[in-house]
Amino acid sequence: MNNPMKKLAVASILIASPLLWLMNNQVGATPKPTISQSIHSQAAQPKDKWRNMSEKEEINQIKSLIDSRMGVAALNQLALKGFIGFGCKRSFYVNERYSGFQTLIRVKCNKPKGASIAIGYSEIRVVFNRFEDNIENFNIERVSEETGSPKIKLPD
């Protein structure tokens, strides 16, 4: 092994191998969830307390949905599933744990609705998660006899 290039190659492999092994076997750090992710993941926590919105809060909620791309997207989902129109009653709720940062629209219809012919949904719920008055994301829960009781307990 008098060739300097061979010595350099062997030295490189001996140095690089443990480094590559170490890099490959390190425990990856998981990023800390954002506020909206935390709120979203906790949408169905039993310790959450939902309350009905006041009339003024409902008006502000509707305005914020219309003024937001995510709000309009959620309303489009409701329309596509047939939950906008006659025979459907809307209720608005606020999660007291998160104040105005998490709200919910519940739409109950007198006849089952939905895009699926296999399951008709009697109710649909949309949970909105906000950050600084902007809707960050929303989650849709469909409720029917087939899906069982809803994840979120709401007041009557």
KEKE-3310 file (N, C-alpha, C; in steps of 0.2 Angstrom, whole numbers, plus 5000, padded with zeros to 4 digits):
npx = (5004:5009:5005:4999:4986:4978:4980:4974:4961:4957:4958:4948:4937:4937:4935:4923:4914:4910:4904:4894:4886:4882:4875:4864:4858:4854:4842:4828:4823:4807:4797:4790:4773:4762:4751:4739:4739:4739:4727:4719:4721:4716:4703:4693:4693:4688:4687:4685:4674:4660:4650:4634:4634:4632:4620:4626:4639:4637:4634:4646:4654:4649:4652:4666:4669:4665:4674:4686:4697:4698:4686:4677:4680:4676:4662:4659:4661:4651:4640:4642:4640:4627:4622:4617:4604:4585:4577:4587:4596:4606:4618:4629:4644:4656:4672:4675:4687:4697:4692:4688:4696:4693:4680:4663:4652:4637:4627:4611:4600:4583:4582:4592:4608:4622:4637:4639:4631:4630:4630:4620:4620:4615:4619:4631:4647:4658:4673:4682:4699:4708:4720:4726:4714:4713:4707:4715:4714:4702:4690:4680:4667:4656:4640:4631:4619:4626:4640:4641:4641:4644:4661:4663:4655:4641:4631:4613)
npy = (4994:5007:5017:5033:5037:5026:5025:5037:5034:5023:5029:5039:5031:5024:5035:5041:5031:5028:5041:5041:5030:5035:5047:5041:5033:5041:5048:5055:5072:5077:5090:5103:5104:5116:5130:5129:5116:5109:5113:5107:5093:5091:5092:5084:5081:5076:5085:5097:5111:5115:5129:5137:5149:5167:5178:5189:5184:5174:5181:5187:5176:5170:5181:5180:5168:5170:5179:5172:5161:5148:5147:5148:5137:5127:5129:5126:5113:5109:5112:5104:5092:5093:5099:5112:5122:5121:5113:5110:5114:5126:5127:5136:5135:5138:5134:5134:5132:5136:5149:5161:5155:5142:5136:5130:5123:5116:5106:5100:5090:5086:5076:5062:5066:5069:5064:5051:5036:5025:5028:5039:5055:5062:5073:5085:5091:5105:5110:5124:5130:5143:5156:5171:5178:5172:5159:5144:5130:5117:5104:5091:5082:5069:5063:5049:5035:5024:5028:5030:5038:5055:5063:5075:5082:5091:5105:5104)
npz = (5000:4995:4988:4988:4985:4987:5000:5005:5000:5008:5021:5020:5019:5031:5040:5035:5036:5050:5052:5043:5047:5060:5056:5050:5060:5070:5081:5075:5077:5082:5075:5084:5087:5079:5085:5079:5074:5086:5092:5082:5083:5095:5094:5097:5111:5127:5137:5132:5130:5123:5117:5113:5100:5102:5094:5088:5087:5078:5066:5064:5062:5050:5042:5043:5037:5024:5020:5019:5011:5015:5023:5013:5005:5014:5015:5002:5002:5010:5002:4991:4997:4999:5010:5011:5010:5009:5022:5030:5046:5053:5066:5077:5086:5099:5105:5121:5127:5119:5115:5103:5094:5089:5081:5077:5065:5064:5054:5052:5044:5038:5030:5025:5019:5007:4997:4995:4990:4997:5011:5020:5027:5042:5048:5048:5053:5054:5059:5063:5063:5069:5068:5073:5068:5056:5046:5048:5045:5042:5048:5044:5050:5048:5052:5056:5058:5054:5056:5070:5086:5087:5088:5095:5108:5109:5116:5118)
capx = (5000:5013:5001:4996:4979:4975:4980:4969:4954:4955:4957:4942:4931:4937:4932:4917:4909:4906:4900:4887:4882:4880:4870:4859:4855:4852:4835:4826:4819:4801:4795:4785:4767:4760:4745:4733:4739:4738:4720:4715:4722:4712:4696:4688:4695:4682:4688:4683:4667:4657:4644:4631:4636:4627:4618:4632:4645:4635:4635:4654:4657:4647:4656:4673:4669:4664:4680:4691:4697:4697:4679:4673:4681:4672:4655:4659:4661:4644:4636:4643:4637:4619:4620:4615:4597:4579:4577:4594:4596:4613:4620:4636:4647:4663:4675:4677:4694:4701:4689:4686:4701:4690:4673:4660:4646:4633:4621:4607:4595:4578:4583:4599:4612:4629:4639:4639:4625:4630:4628:4617:4622:4609:4622:4638:4650:4664:4677:4687:4704:4710:4726:4726:4708:4713:4706:4721:4711:4695:4690:4673:4664:4650:4637:4625:4618:4632:4646:4641:4640:4649:4667:4662:4649:4639:4625:4607)
capy = (5000:5012:5022:5038:5038:5021:5027:5042:5031:5019:5033:5042:5026:5023:5041:5042:5025:5029:5047:5039:5026:5040:5051:5036:5030:5046:5049:5062:5076:5079:5097:5105:5106:5123:5131:5126:5108:5107:5114:5103:5087:5091:5094:5079:5080:5076:5091:5103:5113:5119:5133:5140:5156:5172:5180:5193:5179:5170:5185:5188:5169:5170:5186:5178:5162:5173:5183:5168:5156:5142:5147:5147:5130:5123:5130:5123:5106:5108:5113:5098:5086:5094:5102:5119:5123:5120:5107:5110:5119:5127:5129:5138:5134:5141:5130:5139:5131:5140:5155:5161:5151:5136:5136:5124:5124:5110:5107:5095:5090:5082:5070:5061:5069:5066:5062:5043:5032:5020:5031:5045:5058:5066:5079:5087:5097:5108:5113:5129:5132:5150:5160:5179:5179:5169:5151:5140:5124:5115:5097:5089:5076:5067:5060:5045:5029:5019:5030:5030:5044:5060:5063:5081:5083:5098:5106:5104)
capz = (5000:4995:4983:4992:4983:4990:5008:5006:4999:5014:5026:5019:5020:5038:5043:5033:5038:5056:5052:5039:5052:5065:5053:5048:5066:5075:5082:5072:5082:5079:5076:5089:5083:5079:5089:5075:5074:5093:5092:5077:5086:5101:5092:5100:5118:5131:5142:5128:5132:5117:5119:5107:5099:5102:5087:5085:5085:5072:5061:5063:5060:5043:5038:5042:5032:5017:5018:5020:5006:5019:5024:5007:5004:5019:5013:4996:5004:5013:4996:4987:5000:4999:5016:5010:5007:5013:5026:5034:5051:5055:5073:5078:5092:5101:5110:5126:5129:5114:5114:5096:5089:5087:5081:5074:5062:5064:5050:5053:5039:5040:5026:5025:5013:5006:4991:4995:4989:5002:5018:5020:5033:5045:5051:5046:5057:5052:5065:5060:5068:5067:5070:5072:5064:5049:5046:5046:5042:5045:5048:5043:5053:5045:5057:5054:5062:5053:5059:5077:5089:5085:5092:5099:5112:5109:5119:5114)
cpx = (5004:5010:4997:4988:4975:4974:4974:4962:4952:4954:4950:4936:4931:4934:4925:4912:4906:4902:4893:4883:4879:4874:4863:4855:4853:4844:4833:4822:4812:4799:4790:4779:4765:4753:4739:4733:4737:4730:4716:4716:4718:4705:4691:4689:4689:4682:4686:4676:4665:4651:4641:4634:4630:4625:4623:4638:4643:4636:4642:4657:4655:4651:4664:4674:4669:4670:4686:4691:4695:4689:4675:4674:4677:4665:4654:4658:4654:4639:4636:4640:4629:4617:4618:4609:4591:4580:4583:4594:4603:4613:4627:4638:4654:4666:4678:4684:4699:4698:4687:4691:4699:4683:4670:4654:4643:4627:4617:4601:4589:4578:4590:4602:4619:4630:4639:4632:4625:4628:4625:4618:4616:4612:4629:4641:4657:4667:4682:4692:4707:4717:4726:4720:4708:4711:4712:4719:4705:4695:4682:4672:4657:4646:4631:4624:4624:4638:4646:4640:4646:4655:4666:4655:4647:4632:4619:4605)
cpy = (5006:5018:5027:5039:5032:5022:5032:5039:5027:5024:5037:5037:5025:5029:5042:5037:5027:5036:5045:5035:5031:5044:5047:5034:5035:5046:5055:5066:5078:5086:5098:5107:5113:5124:5128:5119:5106:5107:5108:5096:5086:5092:5090:5077:5081:5082:5097:5105:5117:5123:5136:5147:5161:5174:5185:5189:5176:5174:5186:5181:5169:5175:5183:5172:5165:5176:5179:5163:5149:5141:5145:5140:5125:5123:5126:5115:5104:5108:5106:5092:5087:5097:5109:5119:5122:5113:5106:5115:5119:5129:5131:5138:5137:5136:5134:5138:5135:5147:5155:5158:5145:5136:5130:5126:5117:5111:5100:5095:5085:5076:5068:5064:5066:5064:5054:5041:5027:5022:5038:5048:5062:5073:5079:5092:5099:5112:5117:5130:5139:5152:5167:5180:5176:5161:5148:5133:5122:5107:5096:5082:5075:5062:5056:5039:5025:5021:5030:5037:5049:5061:5069:5081:5090:5099:5106:5111)
cpz = (5000:4991:4988:4991:4986:4998:5009:5005:5005:5020:5026:5021:5028:5042:5041:5035:5044:5056:5048:5044:5057:5062:5052:5054:5071:5075:5080:5077:5078:5080:5081:5085:5084:5083:5085:5075:5081:5094:5088:5080:5092:5100:5096:5107:5122:5136:5138:5130:5126:5120:5113:5106:5100:5095:5084:5083:5079:5066:5059:5060:5052:5039:5037:5037:5025:5015:5018:5014:5009:5021:5018:5004:5008:5016:5006:4997:5006:5007:4992:4990:5001:5006:5016:5007:5011:5016:5030:5039:5053:5063:5073:5085:5093:5106:5115:5128:5125:5112:5106:5091:5086:5087:5077:5071:5061:5059:5050:5048:5041:5035:5025:5018:5012:4999:4990:4994:4995:5009:5017:5027:5036:5047:5048:5050:5054:5057:5061:5065:5065:5071:5068:5067:5057:5050:5044:5043:5045:5044:5048:5046:5051:5051:5054:5058:5061:5056:5066:5080:5087:5090:5097:5102:5112:5113:5115:5112)
residu = (MET:ASN:ASN:PRO:MET:LYS:LYS:LEU:ALA:VAL:ALA:SER:ILE:LEU:ILE:ALA:SER:PRO:LEU:LEU:TRP:LEU:MET:ASN:ASN:GLN:VAL:GLY:ALA:THR:PRO:LYS:PRO:THR:ILE:SER:GLN:SER:ILE:HIS:SER:GLN:ALA:ALA:GLN:PRO:LYS:ASP:LYS:TRP:ARG:ASN:MET:SER:GLU:LYS:GLU:GLU:ILE:ASN:GLN:ILE:LYS:SER:LEU:ILE:ASP:SER:ARG:MET:GLY:VAL:ALA:ALA:LEU:ASN:GLN:LEU:ALA:LEU:LYS:GLY:PHE:ILE:GLY:PHE:GLY:CYS:LYS:ARG:SER:PHE:TYR:VAL:ASN:GLU:ARG:TYR:SER:GLY:PHE:GLN:THR:LEU:ILE:ARG:VAL:LYS:CYS:ASN:LYS:PRO:LYS:GLY:ALA:SER:ILE:ALA:ILE:GLY:TYR:SER:GLU:ILE:ARG:VAL:VAL:PHE:ASN:ARG:PHE:GLU:ASP:ASN:ILE:GLU:ASN:PHE:ASN:ILE:GLU:ARG:VAL:SER:GLU:GLU:THR:GLY:SER:PRO:LYS:ILE:LYS:LEU:PRO:ASP)
# end
